[in-house]
Amino acid sequence: MYTYRHLFDFTNEIFLAIGCPPKDAKLAAEVLLEADLRGVDSHGVARLSGYVRLWEAGRINPNPNMQIVHETPSTATVDGDGGLGLVIAPKAMDIAIEKAEKVGTGWVSVRNSNHFGIAGYHAMEALSSDMIGLAMTNASPLVAPTHSVDRMLGTNPIAVAVPTHKQPPFVADFATASAANGKLEILQRKNKKAPVGWIQTAEGDDTDNANELKDGGALLPLGSDLTHGSHKGYALASIVDIFSAVLSGANYGPWVPPFVAFLNPPADPVGKGIGHFLGAMRIDAFRPADEFKENMDRWIETFRAAKTKKGEKAVLIPGDPEREMTEIRLKEGIPLLDPVAEDLEKLGKKLGIKF
């Protein structure tokens, strides 16, 4: 069990060590640790060494010259110059919020970036400005489309954050695959099997082998199979890919570069880096913000009061589990699996930073 401050300081020092400017290092550490606080252990400090390995391979620019390459009053396309997605995405969301403040909505598509952590962090940036936030990103191709055995899409998450008055904000943050690859990595560290419906073999058969991706298997779209709606998960992942990458000029589909440094990016890229799509919508561009937030409170209260099935305590609102986990972990600390802690210790020794 580790305190938030301990992990934050260590992560910040690691990003400084690879050449990030102080403000960027602090921001990257904040975004990464938000995943651990919210209980999304697959996207937190467990991924820190992965970013460092990408930097060692020359695939992450720690001090990028991020630029707007195309824009209108309400839209922009940003080139991240190969920077950390943990830094590029929040800065792109700042642009979206600034545009929304001026004209009601702001939309930013990003190319030439890298993995940006949890999508929810970037969507929630808009909440303090009385705006609805939207964030999505494409990712390494590990997911097979419905009816296919080829890995064509990433887990391609979508996050939406909606402000409220008295109730906690509505925050939906989910992968468009049946499970994120990070959850498989957790199962691998624990030596456990995966639920059937998460993965298929290279031949397209169901499997519970959490290591199946290493043997050519693929993750399945949200819904798992056609009978249970995998075509909808496939469609959602495709929308994310198009908005994030085809729109911005990033790599899409099977050309998205892998997060792991030991695999080389495709030799025939169709774009630059990976892509994100971020949006901010000012509430009072649609109706008075106070009225909307009061109605959001009522919406949440109504859903919380819905009759539960036998054995279930309550109806959850998107964002509830993560908010409750944040409160617990800020108070009690953040648990790390032994393999993760050992990996961070090795990383620290390599860069001369005590874990």
Steps between C-alpha positions, in 0.01 A plus 500: 500500500646837396385856562388715210774753582774233490390367162441850361846622603669189359309524171576871471873430552493230231346736244755768592778244454397425142507869411149632558481869602388537865143607415460211255647248744259611771204486261597155370533369856162646593324341201665162555428490876137597443452151358634338817286723721187411306574127514599466135822322596565389143568859389695643794857459625496142371551661158779738602786277385320459167523873433868497594571212265329690216721799582808276495391372159477858371123484461406763760618860487521621862510868402265534202414811303122448489336708227157580362524414130143583399214678675167682484330691784361175642745234377871424487737230387808465719834335420650365822856470363530147638446612859353316795126464454480562875610857423372560147138401573444735799651788302274417205201494735601846623473617139154342469384671821641836388312473171180396679526804726505722191250332267308240706678180399858396432627191317862396467640208304858397580766319297860402569439416866537196726296314763309760707408307816135480601253683278298608803770741619481703181120505486483615864718802422190671364291465818645799684401724209134391505556299185437146383829334413564227244823306447592204284815346353600223269755244615717204403308253279406209727126470430350293220190637322187286517542193272880551476815348650722795398599756763381825343392739778612614842298486820410858397343650814229766523451729799225755566487724808187701584482768772234498771386726787493306829559148372845372398560544127397235248821347364481212252838357397509168317689299242319397184651152535364240741804575717803726485833330439620631834248279675653199327841614621366505858367145459836392360681642803254319728526177299123494451272408211298751299120493482372333185392773261805720542737330256503264205776277365681563173240270342208695650403256778406603853774473762564587863879516454609846615820460295320423174599827335863386508398201286326707234156524658289817518287693742129507420283807445258610771223240489742211431302338218232593249219348709592726791559814293867494404410685179413798721834490680672469164307804372589706808869412468487595132346839581779568750764399243352729234449802727843461664716407205343520154379851590834617641751325277619247758547129432179300504386139510787249471756779445477637856845456660517253790539623859766239572848608395618153395259506205585738218237732350371397155750573224233663280326756727190677371534788745693636797499328841171420669198728508261650754174690476395743771193717538349756734142629491397803703173422677365853459544467125192274521308619810570678831772303679331506842179355356690226324703405808188487717342269243814286499467470878143384460599257224765347726273486804227334293735230370647441845148438628423236237389167646791256514512134412518246779843501659601841363538791740461798269495629144837655422546822305800511262788639703380370839747210540798711392405791729458268798829328421677837486379586849621165634841510334576857598436394860636145509754496217532341157565124483754370250550140399847365582604478132404867450688617809806296395483647150489855639793426731706379203397804299607729781841334532558531127430873509657567840173570682410327823163326501 
